[in-house]
Amino acid sequence: METYPNTVKTEWKETPVRPLVSVKVGAYLKQRPNQTRWIKKFETGYSNLTDSQKEELELFFQNNQTLSFNFIHPRTGITHKCQFDEMEELDFTFKPAMNSWTAKVKIVEV
């Protein structure tokens, strides 16, 4: 299993979630937890990516878009088994004034 690139992240968001599943009971639709444990969703932003860092991130996304991978939390050092969260594409924006790239990535624990 590959490990997510350790590029410096400039923005960080972490959300604990508990996946729900809908169950139909008679005429009612009820929701219940899909599992007993809480999982984490991570959203990270990159700015000032060099061309080589952009290529590394893009290649990792292409090779692991539907697969699980190890993600090392940048603050705690804990390794999480994750996958990309509903991402069909990875958008990069070029900033000419900084001569660098920016991107946002969403991943979820599995």
NUDRENSE-754225 format. One line per 3 residues: number of its first residue (from 0); their letters; for each residue x negated, z negated, y of N, C-alpha, C. Coordinates in steps of 0.2 Angstrom, whole numbers, padded with zeros to 4 digits. Layout:
N
NUM> A> X/Z/Y/X/Z/Y/X/Z/Y  ...
//
This chain:
110
0> MET> -0004/0000/-0006/0000/0000/0000/-0004/0000/0006  -0003/0004/0011/-0007/0005/0017/-0005/-0001/0022  -0010/-0002/0026/-0009/-0007/0032/-0008/-0003/0038
3> YPN> -0003/-0006/0042/-0002/-0003/0049/-0008/-0003/0053  -0009/0002/0057/-0015/0002/0062/-0015/-0003/0066  -0021/-0006/0067/-0022/-0012/0071/-0024/-0010/0079
6> TVK> -0020/-0006/0082/-0021/-0004/0089/-0018/-0009/0093  -0021/-0010/0099/-0019/-0015/0104/-0012/-0013/0106  -0008/-0018/0105/-0001/-0017/0108/0000/-0020/0115
9> TEW> 0004/-0017/0119/0004/-0019/0126/0011/-0022/0127  0016/-0021/0122/0022/-0024/0123/0024/-0027/0116  0028/-0032/0116/0030/-0035/0109/0037/-0038/0109
12> KET> 0041/-0036/0104/0048/-0039/0104/0049/-0041/0096  0051/-0047/0095/0052/-0049/0088/0059/-0052/0088  0063/-0050/0083/0070/-0052/0082/0071/-0054/0075
15> PVR> 0073/-0060/0074/0075/-0062/0067/0083/-0060/0066  0084/-0057/0060/0091/-0054/0059/0092/-0056/0051  0099/-0057/0050/0101/-0058/0043/0106/-0052/0042
18> PLV> 0104/-0047/0038/0108/-0042/0036/0115/-0043/0033  0120/-0040/0035/0127/-0041/0033/0129/-0035/0029  0134/-0037/0025/0137/-0031/0021/0144/-0033/0021
21> SVK> 0148/-0027/0022/0155/-0027/0023/0159/-0027/0016  0164/-0032/0015/0167/-0032/0008/0175/-0032/0010  0178/-0027/0006/0185/-0027/0007/0189/-0031/0003
24> VGA> 0193/-0036/0005/0197/-0040/0001/0204/-0039/0003  0208/-0036/-0001/0215/-0034/0000/0215/-0029/0006  0218/-0031/0011/0219/-0027/0017/0214/-0029/0023
27> YLK> 0210/-0034/0021/0205/-0036/0026/0198/-0034/0025  0194/-0033/0030/0187/-0032/0029/0183/-0038/0031  0179/-0041/0027/0175/-0047/0028/0168/-0045/0028
30> QRP> 0164/-0048/0032/0157/-0048/0032/0154/-0054/0029  0149/-0053/0025/0145/-0058/0022/0137/-0056/0022  0133/-0061/0022/0126/-0060/0022/0124/-0056/0015
33> NQT> 0120/-0051/0016/0118/-0047/0011/0112/-0050/0007  0109/-0055/0010/0104/-0059/0006/0103/-0066/0010  0100/-0070/0006/0100/-0077/0009/0094/-0078/0014
36> RWI> 0089/-0074/0014/0084/-0075/0019/0085/-0071/0025  0082/-0073/0030/0082/-0070/0037/0076/-0065/0037  0076/-0059/0040/0071/-0055/0040/0069/-0054/0048
39> KKF> 0064/-0051/0049/0062/-0049/0056/0061/-0042/0058  0064/-0040/0064/0063/-0034/0066/0058/-0034/0072  0053/-0029/0072/0048/-0029/0077/0048/-0023/0081
42> ETG> 0048/-0023/0087/0047/-0017/0092/0041/-0018/0096  0037/-0013/0096/0031/-0014/0099/0030/-0007/0104  0027/-0008/0109/0025/-0003/0114/0018/-0002/0115
45> YSN> 0016/0004/0115/0009/0005/0116/0008/0009/0123  0003/0007/0127/0001/0011/0133/-0006/0012/0133  -0009/0017/0136/-0016/0018/0136/-0019/0020/0129
48> LTD> -0015/0024/0125/-0018/0026/0119/-0023/0032/0120  -0028/0032/0117/-0033/0038/0117/-0030/0043/0113  -0033/0049/0113/-0031/0054/0108/-0032/0052/0101
51> SQK> -0038/0049/0100/-0039/0047/0093/-0034/0042/0090  -0032/0037/0095/-0028/0032/0093/-0021/0035/0092  -0019/0040/0096/-0012/0043/0095/-0012/0047/0088
54> EEL> -0018/0050/0087/-0018/0054/0080/-0017/0049/0074  -0021/0043/0075/-0021/0039/0069/-0014/0036/0068  -0010/0034/0074/-0003/0032/0073/0001/0037/0071
57> ELF> 0001/0043/0073/0005/0049/0071/0004/0050/0064  -0002/0050/0061/-0004/0052/0054/-0001/0046/0050  -0002/0040/0052/0001/0034/0048/0009/0035/0048
60> FQN> 0012/0037/0053/0019/0038/0053/0021/0043/0048  0018/0049/0049/0020/0054/0044/0019/0053/0037  0013/0049/0035/0012/0047/0028/0016/0042/0026
63> NQT> 0019/0037/0030/0023/0031/0028/0030/0031/0031  0033/0036/0033/0039/0036/0037/0045/0033/0032  0045/0034/0026/0050/0031/0021/0047/0026/0017
66> LSF> 0041/0024/0017/0038/0020/0013/0037/0013/0016  0035/0008/0011/0034/0001/0014/0026/0001/0015  0024/-0003/0020/0017/-0004/0022/0016/-0011/0024
69> NFI> 0010/-0014/0024/0008/-0020/0026/0007/-0020/0034  0010/-0025/0037/0010/-0026/0044/0007/-0033/0046  0001/-0033/0049/-0002/-0039/0051/0000/-0041/0058
72> HPR> 0004/-0047/0058/0006/-0049/0064/0001/-0051/0069  0001/-0048/0075/-0005/-0048/0080/-0006/-0055/0082  -0001/-0060/0082/-0002/-0067/0085/-0004/-0072/0080
75> TGI> 0000/-0071/0074/-0001/-0076/0069/-0006/-0074/0063  -0007/-0068/0062/-0011/-0065/0057/-0008/-0065/0050  -0001/-0066/0050/0003/-0066/0044/0004/-0059/0042
78> THK> 0004/-0057/0036/0005/-0051/0033/0012/-0050/0031  0016/-0045/0034/0023/-0044/0032/0024/-0037/0029  0028/-0037/0024/0029/-0030/0021/0035/-0027/0025
81> CQF> 0033/-0021/0028/0038/-0018/0032/0039/-0011/0031  0044/-0008/0034/0045/-0001/0034/0047/0001/0041  0047/0008/0043/0050/0010/0050/0057/0009/0050
84> DEM> 0060/0007/0056/0067/0005/0056/0071/0011/0059  0074/0015/0055/0078/0020/0058/0075/0025/0063  0069/0027/0061/0065/0031/0066/0064/0038/0062
87> EEL> 0067/0043/0065/0066/0050/0062/0060/0053/0065  0058/0051/0071/0053/0054/0075/0049/0049/0079  0043/0050/0080/0039/0046/0084/0037/0049/0091
90> DFT> 0040/0047/0096/0039/0050/0103/0033/0048/0107  0029/0052/0109/0023/0050/0113/0024/0053/0120  0022/0050/0125/0023/0052/0132/0016/0052/0135
93> FKP> 0014/0058/0138/0007/0058/0141/0007/0056/0148  0003/0052/0150/0002/0049/0157/-0004/0052/0160  -0003/0058/0164/-0009/0061/0167/-0014/0057/0171
96> AMN> -0011/0052/0175/-0014/0048/0180/-0019/0044/0176  -0017/0041/0170/-0021/0037/0166/-0025/0041/0160  -0023/0047/0159/-0026/0051/0154/-0025/0048/0147
99> SWT> -0019/0045/0146/-0018/0042/0140/-0011/0043/0138  -0009/0040/0132/-0002/0041/0129/0001/0035/0128  0008/0035/0128/0012/0029/0127/0017/0030/0121
102> AKV> 0019/0025/0118/0024/0026/0112/0027/0019/0111  0033/0020/0108/0037/0014/0105/0038/0015/0098  0037/0009/0094/0038/0009/0087/0042/0003/0085
105> KIV> 0047/0005/0080/0052/0000/0078/0050/-0001/0070  0049/-0007/0068/0048/-0008/0061/0052/-0014/0059  0054/-0015/0052/0058/-0020/0050/0055/-0023/0043
108> EV> 0056/-0029/0042/0053/-0032/0036/0058/-0030/0030  0055/-0029/0025/0059/-0028/0019/0058/-0033/0013
//
